[in-house]
Amino acid sequence: MSEHFYSQLTWELPGSRPLIACNMVMSLDGKVTAGGALKPGSLGSPFDLETMHVIRSHFDAVLSGGQTVRQHPFYLGVPAELEGARRAKGLAFQPLSIVLTRSGQLQPDTPLFQNPPRPPLIITTPEGAASLPPEIEASSMVETLAEPTPAAVAQLLWEKHGVKRLLVEGGPSVNFQFMQAQILDELFITLAPKLVGLRSDLTLAMGGQLLPQPREVELLSVHRHGQELFLRYRLHWQ
Ligand SMILES: NC(=O)c1ccc[n+]([C@@H]2O[C@H](COP(=O)([O-])OP(=O)(O)OC[C@H]3O[C@@H](n4cnc5c(N)ncnc54)[C@H](OP(=O)(O)O)[C@@H]3O)[C@@H](O)[C@H]2O)c1
């Protein structure tokens, strides 16, 4: 089998915080959900799923928002066959799986919390921590921040958890905050040959304000596989 085009990624690390990238699959009409959620195969192909794993294989940690985790309560990890490649890069065998939640409304009887390869990290507020089910507190690490802004989350992960590369995997409201804070360095997009059209479906970044524009958006690479396009952008904010 030929090597995946994302097997050998190189990074310019910022130095005082983690490098932060985001990976999302999007339809031709710009939607990241189809009918209110992202179900297996509803947008991306099996190759897109493989690509998501290869991208994860470069990162110390993978973060998702509470809403995404409630819909997909799985460990944000890599298949066993990518663990060796991670170790060869000096990374832990699996990325740290992180959930960002204010409410603490997470389900303990889901694969994320039942026999995860590493204890997941929950980042929440003091109020959210008080609402976490006790089984989750027992099986996970919990960090509280008075205000879990992207900058505060990045600083916590850098200083306390040794995270040098952080992958954000949505959803749109979390992506929006990392872009608004101007600390999202890279964006991986899979453009899937699908149409959605439903007004209520979500786009890649969603918030209440116009996003700031990076000084430059650099298209680092374009790969085609079948009818899908795999785009990698660098966002230069300074
Ligand atoms: N196409 C793709 O590649 C892709 C990827 C990922 C997700 N998705 C889809 O995106 C949809 C979900 O997106 P979404 O925008 O509705 O939700 P989301 O971004 O996944 O999660 C929002 C939730 O994250 C938590 N959160 C966000 N910011 C926070 C902060 N600063 N501090 C603490 N907690 C914070 C809150 O969780 P609590 O509610 O627990 O307080 C909030 O309700 C799902 O349908 C999913 O399938 C698509």
The ligand as an SDF file (V2000), in Angstrom:
LIG
                    3D

 48 52  0  0  0  0  0  0  0  0999 V2000
  -17.9010   17.5890    9.7260 N   0  0  0  0  0  0  0  0  0  0  0  0
  -17.0480   17.4200   10.6930 C   0  0  0  0  0  0  0  0  0  0  0  0
  -15.8680   17.1650   10.4400 O   0  0  0  0  0  0  0  0  0  0  0  0
  -17.4990   17.5390   12.1290 C   0  0  0  0  0  0  0  0  0  0  0  0
  -16.5500   17.4690   13.1320 C   0  0  0  0  0  0  0  0  0  0  0  0
  -16.9640   17.6130   14.4540 C   0  0  0  0  0  0  0  0  0  0  0  0
  -18.2930   17.8120   14.7480 C   0  0  0  0  0  0  0  0  0  0  0  0
  -19.1920   17.8610   13.7370 N   0  0  0  0  0  0  0  0  0  0  0  0
  -20.6190   18.0640   14.0640 C   0  0  0  0  0  0  0  0  0  0  0  0
  -20.7700   19.2920   14.7320 O   0  0  0  0  0  0  0  0  0  0  0  0
  -21.9530   19.2330   15.5250 C   0  0  0  0  0  0  0  0  0  0  0  0
  -21.6890   19.8620   16.8770 C   0  0  0  0  0  0  0  0  0  0  0  0
  -21.1960   21.1600   16.7330 O   0  0  0  0  0  0  0  0  0  0  0  0
  -21.6890   22.3270   17.7180 P   0  0  0  0  0  0  0  0  0  0  0  0
  -21.0670   23.5820   17.2340 O   0  0  0  0  0  0  0  0  0  0  0  0
  -23.1520   22.2310   17.8750 O   0  0  0  0  0  0  0  0  0  0  0  0
  -21.0990   21.9010   19.1270 O   0  0  0  0  0  0  0  0  0  0  0  0
  -19.5990   21.5910   19.6180 P   0  0  0  0  0  0  0  0  0  0  0  0
  -18.6950   22.7040   19.1790 O   0  0  0  0  0  0  0  0  0  0  0  0
  -19.2280   20.1960   19.3130 O   0  0  0  0  0  0  0  0  0  0  0  0
  -19.8310   21.6370   21.1730 O   0  0  0  0  0  0  0  0  0  0  0  0
  -20.3250   22.7920   21.7910 C   0  0  0  0  0  0  0  0  0  0  0  0
  -20.2000   22.5140   23.2460 C   0  0  0  0  0  0  0  0  0  0  0  0
  -18.8210   22.4940   23.6260 O   0  0  0  0  0  0  0  0  0  0  0  0
  -18.6920   23.0090   24.9230 C   0  0  0  0  0  0  0  0  0  0  0  0
  -17.9540   24.2540   24.8340 N   0  0  0  0  0  0  0  0  0  0  0  0
  -17.7840   25.0560   23.7630 C   0  0  0  0  0  0  0  0  0  0  0  0
  -17.0070   26.1000   24.0780 N   0  0  0  0  0  0  0  0  0  0  0  0
  -16.6800   25.9460   25.3700 C   0  0  0  0  0  0  0  0  0  0  0  0
  -15.8800   26.6860   26.2540 C   0  0  0  0  0  0  0  0  0  0  0  0
  -15.2450   27.8060   25.8710 N   0  0  0  0  0  0  0  0  0  0  0  0
  -15.7600   26.2470   27.5150 N   0  0  0  0  0  0  0  0  0  0  0  0
  -16.3770   25.1060   27.9300 C   0  0  0  0  0  0  0  0  0  0  0  0
  -17.1410   24.3590   27.1250 N   0  0  0  0  0  0  0  0  0  0  0  0
  -17.2920   24.7790   25.8680 C   0  0  0  0  0  0  0  0  0  0  0  0
  -20.1100   23.2060   25.4430 C   0  0  0  0  0  0  0  0  0  0  0  0
  -20.4440   21.9090   25.9210 O   0  0  0  0  0  0  0  0  0  0  0  0
  -21.6120   21.6300   26.9550 P   0  0  0  0  0  0  0  0  0  0  0  0
  -22.8740   21.7410   26.1580 O   0  0  0  0  0  0  0  0  0  0  0  0
  -21.3320   20.2190   27.4150 O   0  0  0  0  0  0  0  0  0  0  0  0
  -21.4950   22.6420   28.0300 O   0  0  0  0  0  0  0  0  0  0  0  0
  -20.8580   23.5320   24.1550 C   0  0  0  0  0  0  0  0  0  0  0  0
  -22.2410   23.3440   24.2770 O   0  0  0  0  0  0  0  0  0  0  0  0
  -22.2900   17.7620   15.6490 C   0  0  0  0  0  0  0  0  0  0  0  0
  -23.4590   17.4950   14.8920 O   0  0  0  0  0  0  0  0  0  0  0  0
  -21.1290   17.0410   15.0360 C   0  0  0  0  0  0  0  0  0  0  0  0
  -21.4930   15.8590   14.3790 O   0  0  0  0  0  0  0  0  0  0  0  0
  -18.8390   17.7510   12.4380 C   0  0  0  0  0  0  0  0  0  0  0  0
  1  2  1  0
  2  3  2  0
  2  4  1  0
  4  5  1  0
  4 48  2  0
  5  6  2  0
  6  7  1  0
  7  8  2  0
  8  9  1  0
  8 48  1  0
  9 10  1  0
  9 46  1  0
 10 11  1  0
 11 12  1  0
 11 44  1  0
 12 13  1  0
 13 14  1  0
 14 15  2  0
 14 16  1  0
 14 17  1  0
 17 18  1  0
 18 19  2  0
 18 20  1  0
 18 21  1  0
 21 22  1  0
 22 23  1  0
 23 24  1  0
 23 42  1  0
 24 25  1  0
 25 26  1  0
 25 36  1  0
 26 27  1  0
 26 35  1  0
 27 28  2  0
 28 29  1  0
 29 30  1  0
 29 35  2  0
 30 31  1  0
 30 32  2  0
 32 33  1  0
 33 34  2  0
 34 35  1  0
 36 37  1  0
 36 42  1  0
 37 38  1  0
 38 39  2  0
 38 40  1  0
 38 41  1  0
 42 43  1  0
 44 45  1  0
 44 46  1  0
 46 47  1  0
M  CHG  2   8   1  16  -1
M  END
$$$$
